[in-house]
Amino acid sequence: MSFLAEEEIDDVLYCARANDLEELKSFISTLDTKYTSESPASIILAAVDSETGNNAAHYACGNGHQDVIKYLLSQFPADSSPSSKSLLIAQNKAGNTALHWAALNGHLEMVKLLLQSGADVSILNVVGHDAVYEAEINDKDKVVDFLLKEGVGLDTGLGGAEGEDAEEEVKDDPNVTEGAVNGSVDSVDDVKKELEKMEIKDNGTKEEGG
């Protein structure tokens, strides 16, 4: 169970999702002051949605927010514990990492950044898909080409798990808001209102809400 309050988790995740970097920095600083025995890194790791398992990296990478993920990773000093890799390999309840989300949404530059930062391309989600397979079934050809050329450990997930069909893939909490919330909002409350209007599946398919 996270030491952060639910509202605190929501604030961190909304800012990462909305590309509100300055507000995110402010929240992390405030929480660091409040939880004196914790570090910014441990606070970031603790900010996980209880229903979906999504963290700030999932939302930043799923939306291609490079400045946000760079900031998040910068809060993990080199040779420290926890390490930045703890954030990059964290899986949500569907088994997807931040790299899965960046890949399936076609964010090539984000995928490159994640691999340079130590993301593990061989991790499989609950239906046995690695990041390159998720990119392939979502027609993100440039990401597929890059991962096949640069990725390591891609020989286990390229067909999905035995007996699984790509169309039956488990969907995460549908909150990757690519292009819907781009940092033009003024506050977390504004972000929440915008997010309530849209649902987006984990495979990148948008569903407009009422």
C-alpha positions as CSV (number, residue, x, y, z in Angstrom):
1,M,0.0,0.0,0.0
2,S,1.4,3.4,-1.0
3,F,2.3,5.9,1.7
4,L,0.9,8.6,-0.5
5,A,-2.7,9.7,-0.2
6,E,-5.0,8.9,-3.1
7,E,-5.3,12.6,-4.0
8,E,-1.5,13.0,-4.0
9,I,-1.2,10.0,-6.3
10,D,-3.8,11.5,-8.6
11,D,-2.1,14.9,-8.7
12,V,1.3,13.3,-9.8
13,L,-0.3,11.1,-12.4
14,Y,-2.5,13.9,-13.9
15,C,0.5,16.2,-14.3
16,A,2.5,13.5,-16.0
17,R,-0.4,12.7,-18.3
18,A,-1.1,16.3,-19.1
19,N,2.6,17.3,-19.7
20,D,2.4,19.9,-16.9
21,L,6.0,19.7,-16.0
22,E,6.2,22.7,-13.7
23,E,3.2,21.6,-11.7
24,L,4.6,18.1,-11.5
25,K,7.9,19.5,-10.1
26,S,6.0,21.5,-7.6
27,F,4.0,18.5,-6.4
28,I,7.1,16.4,-6.1
29,S,8.9,19.1,-4.1
30,T,5.9,19.5,-1.8
31,L,5.6,15.8,-1.2
32,D,9.4,15.6,-0.6
33,T,9.0,18.2,2.1
34,K,6.0,16.5,3.7
35,Y,7.5,13.0,3.7
36,T,10.9,13.7,5.1
37,S,12.0,10.1,5.3
38,E,11.3,9.6,1.6
39,S,13.2,10.7,-1.5
40,P,11.8,12.1,-4.7
41,A,12.6,8.8,-6.4
42,S,10.6,6.8,-3.8
43,I,7.7,9.3,-4.1
44,I,7.6,8.8,-7.9
45,L,7.6,5.0,-7.5
46,A,4.8,5.2,-4.9
47,A,2.6,7.2,-7.2
48,V,0.7,4.3,-8.7
49,D,-2.9,4.1,-9.6
50,S,-4.5,1.4,-7.3
51,E,-6.9,0.2,-9.9
52,T,-4.7,-0.1,-13.0
53,G,-1.1,-0.1,-11.7
54,N,-0.2,2.7,-14.0
55,N,2.5,5.1,-12.8
56,A,3.7,8.5,-14.0
57,A,6.1,6.9,-16.5
58,H,3.2,5.1,-18.2
59,Y,1.3,8.3,-18.8
60,A,4.3,10.4,-19.8
61,C,5.6,7.7,-22.2
62,G,2.2,6.8,-23.6
63,N,1.7,10.4,-24.6
64,G,5.2,11.1,-25.8
65,H,6.0,13.6,-23.1
66,Q,9.8,13.5,-23.2
67,D,10.5,16.4,-20.9
68,V,8.4,14.7,-18.2
69,I,10.1,11.4,-18.4
70,K,13.5,13.1,-18.4
71,Y,12.6,14.9,-15.3
72,L,11.2,11.7,-13.6
73,L,14.4,9.8,-14.4
74,S,16.6,12.7,-13.2
75,Q,15.2,12.2,-9.7
76,F,16.9,8.8,-9.5
77,P,20.6,9.6,-8.8
78,A,23.1,7.3,-10.4
79,D,24.3,4.4,-8.4
80,S,21.5,4.9,-5.9
81,S,18.7,2.8,-4.6
82,P,16.0,2.8,-5.9
83,S,17.4,3.1,-9.4
84,S,15.7,4.7,-12.4
85,K,15.4,1.2,-13.9
86,S,12.8,0.5,-11.1
87,L,10.5,3.0,-12.8
88,L,11.2,1.8,-16.4
89,I,10.5,-1.9,-15.7
90,A,7.5,-1.3,-13.5
91,Q,4.5,-3.2,-15.0
92,N,0.9,-2.2,-14.6
93,K,-1.9,-4.7,-14.0
94,A,-2.0,-5.6,-17.6
95,G,1.7,-6.3,-17.5
96,N,2.7,-3.3,-19.6
97,T,5.7,-1.2,-19.0
98,A,6.2,2.5,-20.0
99,L,8.0,1.1,-23.1
100,H,4.9,-0.9,-24.1
101,W,2.8,2.2,-24.0
102,A,5.3,4.4,-25.9
103,A,5.7,1.6,-28.6
104,L,2.0,0.9,-29.1
105,N,1.3,4.6,-29.5
106,G,4.1,5.1,-32.0
107,H,6.3,7.5,-30.1
108,L,9.6,6.7,-31.7
109,E,11.7,9.3,-30.0
110,M,10.4,8.3,-26.7
111,V,11.2,4.6,-27.4
112,K,14.7,5.6,-28.3
113,L,15.0,7.6,-25.0
114,L,13.7,4.7,-23.0
115,L,16.1,2.2,-24.5
116,Q,19.0,4.6,-23.9
117,S,17.9,4.9,-20.3
118,G,17.8,1.2,-19.6
119,A,14.3,0.0,-20.4
120,D,14.0,-3.7,-20.9
121,V,12.5,-4.5,-24.3
122,S,12.1,-8.2,-23.5
123,I,9.4,-7.8,-20.8
124,L,6.1,-9.5,-21.7
125,N,2.7,-8.3,-20.7
126,V,0.0,-10.7,-19.4
127,V,-0.9,-11.9,-22.8
128,G,2.8,-12.5,-23.7
129,H,3.4,-9.5,-25.9
130,D,6.6,-7.5,-25.8
131,A,6.9,-3.9,-26.8
132,V,7.8,-4.6,-30.4
133,Y,4.7,-6.9,-30.9
134,E,2.5,-4.2,-29.4
135,A,3.9,-1.7,-31.9
136,E,3.4,-4.2,-34.7
137,I,-0.3,-4.9,-34.0
138,N,-0.9,-1.2,-33.8
139,D,0.8,-0.5,-37.2
140,K,3.7,1.6,-35.7
141,D,6.1,0.5,-38.4
142,K,8.9,2.9,-37.5
143,V,8.9,1.8,-33.9
144,V,8.9,-1.9,-35.0
145,D,11.9,-1.3,-37.3
146,F,13.8,0.5,-34.7
147,L,13.2,-2.1,-32.0
148,L,14.1,-5.0,-34.3
149,K,17.3,-3.2,-35.2
150,E,18.3,-1.9,-31.7
151,G,16.4,-4.0,-29.3
152,V,17.8,-7.0,-27.4
153,G,15.9,-10.0,-26.2
154,L,13.0,-9.9,-28.7
155,D,12.8,-13.6,-29.4
156,T,10.2,-14.5,-26.8
157,G,7.3,-12.2,-27.3
158,L,6.9,-11.7,-31.1
159,G,3.9,-14.0,-31.5
160,G,2.1,-13.4,-28.3
161,A,1.6,-16.1,-25.6
162,E,0.5,-19.5,-26.6
163,G,-3.2,-19.7,-27.1
164,E,-3.6,-16.0,-27.0
165,D,-5.2,-13.9,-29.8
166,A,-4.1,-10.3,-30.2
167,E,-7.7,-9.2,-30.4
168,E,-8.2,-10.6,-26.9
169,E,-5.4,-8.6,-25.4
170,V,-6.2,-7.3,-21.9
171,K,-6.8,-3.5,-21.9
172,D,-5.5,-1.2,-19.2
173,D,-7.2,1.8,-17.7
174,P,-7.9,3.8,-20.8
175,N,-6.2,7.0,-19.8
176,V,-3.5,7.6,-22.4
177,T,-4.6,11.0,-23.7
178,E,-2.5,11.4,-26.8
179,G,-3.1,14.9,-28.2
180,A,-6.1,15.5,-26.0
181,V,-4.3,17.1,-23.1
182,N,-1.2,18.9,-24.2
183,G,-0.2,21.2,-21.4
184,S,-2.4,24.1,-22.4
185,V,-4.7,23.6,-19.4
186,D,-4.2,25.8,-16.3
187,S,-4.5,23.4,-13.4
188,V,-4.9,19.8,-12.3
189,D,-8.7,20.4,-12.0
190,D,-8.8,21.5,-15.7
191,V,-6.9,18.3,-16.6
192,K,-9.4,16.2,-14.7
193,K,-12.3,17.8,-16.6
194,E,-10.6,17.2,-20.0
195,L,-9.8,13.5,-19.1
196,E,-13.4,12.8,-18.2
197,K,-14.4,13.6,-21.7
198,M,-12.2,11.0,-23.3
199,E,-11.4,7.3,-23.0
200,I,-8.5,5.7,-24.8
201,K,-7.8,2.1,-24.9
202,D,-4.3,0.7,-24.0
203,N,-3.9,-0.2,-27.7
204,G,-4.2,3.4,-28.7
205,T,-7.8,3.3,-30.0
206,K,-9.7,6.3,-29.0
207,E,-13.3,6.3,-27.7
208,E,-15.0,9.6,-27.3
209,G,-17.0,9.8,-24.1
210,G,-20.2,11.8,-23.5
